[in-house]
Amino acid sequence: MALERRKLLVVVTEAEIEDEIVRTLEEAGAHGYTVSEVRGKGERGLRSAGWRRDANIRVEVLCGEAAAEHFIEVLQERFLANYAMVLWTCEAMVLRPHKF
């Protein structure tokens, strides 16, 4: 089976909006996603994850290029102005591309 090119959309944001992020991605057409708890330091300071309120999550979605662009637009509209959030994409080579 050959590998095929897809986009990996990565969103790092505040854990307290996880449910809204997931719901937004599903409503926008995401077939699946992975959520991980993460910590680190950025423009808004250290996020230690010691308290849920201070925790960050990393949401990853494998999808086509058009879908990634759509998800970014929707997330930007709904969340970027009011929450700590970083979004990026990179290319991913996947098996079973029909799943994404």
C-alpha atoms as one frame of an Amber mdcrd trajectory, in Angstrom:
protein
   0.000   0.000   0.000   1.381   3.408  -0.971   1.646   6.445   1.239  -0.410
   9.496   0.275   0.012  13.147   1.196  -2.326  14.784   3.713  -2.127  17.798
   6.039  -1.590  17.535   9.769  -3.351  20.424  11.485  -2.025  21.089  14.987
  -3.775  23.367  17.476  -2.262  24.177  20.879  -4.715  26.004  23.100  -6.269
  26.293  26.539  -7.597  23.030  27.974 -10.744  24.638  29.313 -12.072  25.117
  25.761 -11.429  21.514  24.672 -15.124  20.639  24.343 -15.826  23.711  22.211
 -12.787  23.057  19.994 -13.761  19.427  19.430 -17.394  20.326  18.743 -16.304
  23.053  16.306 -13.993  20.688  14.421 -16.688  18.014  14.202 -19.274  20.536
  12.979 -16.741  21.755  10.389 -16.347  18.202   9.061 -13.399  16.615  10.888
 -13.617  12.808  10.732 -11.400  12.341  13.761  -8.811  13.984  15.982  -6.311
  13.333  18.756  -6.167  15.428  21.932  -3.128  15.433  24.256  -2.395  17.403
  27.407   0.743  19.515  26.956   2.695  22.184  28.783   5.212  24.804  27.812
   6.060  28.474  27.673   5.086  31.068  25.114   4.066  34.682  24.661   1.493
  34.420  27.451   3.949  32.865  29.906   4.487  29.440  31.433   1.596  26.983
  31.193   2.455  24.383  33.817  -0.694  22.223  33.624  -0.710  22.057  37.429
  -4.332  23.228  37.370  -6.847  22.455  34.648  -7.366  26.196  34.249  -3.646
  26.620  33.443  -3.369  23.514  31.258  -2.927  23.390  27.500  -4.046  20.809
  24.997  -2.716  19.838  21.598  -5.348  18.836  19.051  -4.197  17.066  15.895
  -6.295  16.437  12.792  -5.152  14.587   9.670  -7.084  15.816   6.647  -6.880
  17.117   3.113  -5.465  20.552   2.342  -8.855  22.199   1.706 -10.242  20.792
   4.953  -7.216  22.070   6.918  -7.704  25.551   5.483 -11.415  25.435   6.357
 -10.733  24.273   9.937  -8.188  27.075  10.415 -10.667  29.694   9.188 -13.401
  28.433  11.514 -11.107  28.191  14.560  -9.658  31.631  13.840 -13.142  33.180
  13.648 -14.420  31.590  16.847 -11.438  31.463  19.189  -8.222  33.215  18.174
  -9.075  36.692  19.479 -10.062  35.516  22.968  -7.895  32.502  23.805  -4.234
  31.542  23.787  -3.961  29.503  20.597  -1.293  28.511  18.113  -2.189  26.753
  14.853   0.029  25.247  12.187   0.006  22.642   9.463   2.628  20.358   8.047
   2.635  17.659   5.429   2.081  14.085   6.511   2.401  10.902   4.495  -0.298
   8.447   5.548  -1.379   4.887   4.963  -5.115   4.307   4.459  -5.703   7.846
   3.146  -9.429   7.187   2.747  -9.731   7.587   6.535  -8.646  11.240   6.327
